[in-house]
Amino acid sequence: MSSAQLRERWAGLEKSAPPNVPTALLRRMLAQRLQERRFGALPAAVMRELERVARGNMAPAPKSSPPLLTPGARLVREWNGPTICVEVREEGFWWQDRSWRSLSEIAREVTGARWSGPRFFGLQSRG
């Protein structure tokens, strides 16, 4: 797209005047906005990390601790149709009328593969 086409597209998309930036940068900014509209914006944690680095703080961000599972909590996950509902108990986990020592054992039973239980139930992000 030409510079004029990019500026016209920006104005139509954002309902505001395009920023006064070089054409190459406007092209990238427009592409990002279109992707955000289609797939969603960056997660809040990623935005915070980018802002932290932009301020000049290059030290690694402190790791957040995983959520604390208290007895009585329920973990719910849909897997290939069925919904898996696990209850957290003092002595472990309760699923399918029996006690399990770990979430990983349950994830393995459900999937037939070696999974991280906390990751399978969404308690831990990848990486």
FIPA-46547 format. One line per 4 residues: number of its first residue (from 1); their letters; for each residue x, y, z of C-alpha. Coordinates in Angstrom, 1 decimal. Example, Ala and Ser with C-alpha at 12.3 -4.5 7.8 and 13.67 -1.06 7.14 Angstrom:
1> AS> 12.3/-4.5/7.8; 13.7/-1.1/7.1;
***
This chain:
1> MSSA> 0.0/0.0/0.0; 1.1/3.5/-0.7; 1.6/6.1/2.1; -1.7/7.7/1.2;
5> QLRE> -3.5/4.3/1.2; -2.0/3.5/4.6; -3.1/6.8/6.1; -6.6/6.4/4.7;
9> RWAG> -6.9/2.9/6.1; -5.6/4.0/9.5; -8.2/6.9/9.6; -11.0/4.4/8.7;
13> LEKS> -9.9/1.8/11.2; -9.0/4.1/14.2; -11.5/6.9/13.5; -8.6/9.4/14.1;
17> APPN> -5.8/11.0/12.1; -2.8/8.7/11.5; 0.3/9.4/13.5; 3.0/11.4/11.9;
21> VPTA> 5.5/8.6/11.4; 7.5/7.2/8.5; 5.5/5.0/6.1; 7.4/1.8/7.1;
25> LLRR> 6.5/2.3/10.7; 2.9/3.2/9.9; 2.7/0.0/7.9; 3.8/-2.0/11.0;
29> MLAQ> 1.5/-0.1/13.3; -1.5/-0.8/11.1; -0.6/-4.4/10.8; -0.4/-4.7/14.6;
33> RLQE> -3.8/-3.0/15.0; -5.4/-5.3/12.5; -3.9/-8.4/14.2; -5.1/-7.1/17.6;
37> RRFG> -8.6/-6.7/16.3; -8.5/-10.2/14.8; -6.7/-12.1/17.5; -6.8/-9.9/20.6;
41> ALPA> -4.2/-7.7/22.1; -1.2/-8.8/24.0; -1.9/-10.2/27.5; -1.6/-7.8/30.3;
45> AVMR> 1.4/-9.6/31.8; 3.3/-9.2/28.5; 2.4/-5.5/28.3; 3.7/-4.9/31.9;
49> ELER> 6.9/-6.7/31.0; 7.4/-4.6/27.8; 6.7/-1.4/29.8; 9.1/-2.4/32.5;
53> VARG> 11.9/-3.0/29.9; 11.0/0.2/28.1; 11.6/2.1/31.4; 15.1/0.7/31.4;
57> NMAP> 14.7/-2.0/34.0; 16.6/-4.8/32.4; 16.7/-7.1/35.4; 14.6/-10.3/35.1;
61> APKS> 11.1/-9.9/36.4; 10.4/-11.7/39.6; 8.6/-15.1/39.1; 5.0/-15.2/40.3;
65> SPPL> 4.1/-18.0/42.6; 1.6/-20.5/41.4; -1.9/-20.2/42.9; -2.4/-21.8/46.2;
69> LTPG> -4.9/-24.7/46.1; -7.0/-24.9/49.1; -9.1/-27.9/50.1; -12.6/-27.6/48.6;
73> ARLV> -11.4/-25.9/45.4; -12.5/-27.5/42.1; -10.4/-27.6/39.0; -12.4/-28.0/35.8;
77> REWN> -11.0/-28.8/32.3; -12.7/-29.9/29.2; -10.7/-32.5/27.3; -11.9/-33.9/23.9;
81> GPTI> -15.5/-33.5/24.9; -15.9/-34.7/28.5; -15.4/-32.3/31.4; -13.0/-33.3/34.0;
85> CVEV> -13.8/-31.9/37.5; -11.2/-32.5/40.2; -11.7/-31.6/43.9; -8.8/-30.5/46.0;
89> REEG> -8.6/-32.2/49.3; -6.3/-32.2/52.3; -4.7/-35.5/51.3; -4.6/-34.9/47.6;
93> FWWQ> -7.1/-34.8/44.8; -10.5/-36.5/44.2; -11.6/-37.5/40.8; -13.8/-40.3/39.5;
97> DRSW> -14.7/-41.5/43.0; -11.1/-42.1/44.1; -8.2/-40.2/45.6; -5.1/-39.2/43.6;
101> RSLS> -1.8/-38.1/44.8; -1.1/-35.5/42.1; -2.7/-33.6/39.3; -0.1/-35.1/36.9;
105> EIAR> -1.4/-38.6/37.6; -4.9/-37.4/36.7; -3.7/-35.6/33.6; -1.9/-38.8/32.5;
109> EVTG> -5.0/-40.9/33.0; -7.2/-38.5/31.1; -4.9/-37.9/28.1; -2.8/-41.1/28.0;
113> ARWS> 0.3/-39.0/27.8; 2.7/-37.5/30.3; 1.4/-34.0/31.1; 2.3/-31.5/33.8;
117> GPRF> -0.8/-31.6/35.9; -0.7/-27.9/36.9; -0.2/-27.0/33.2; -3.1/-29.3/32.1;
121> FGLQ> -5.5/-27.7/34.6; -4.3/-24.1/33.7; -2.5/-23.4/36.9; 0.8/-22.9/35.3;
125> SRG> 1.7/-21.2/32.0; 4.0/-22.6/29.4; 7.6/-21.7/29.9;
***
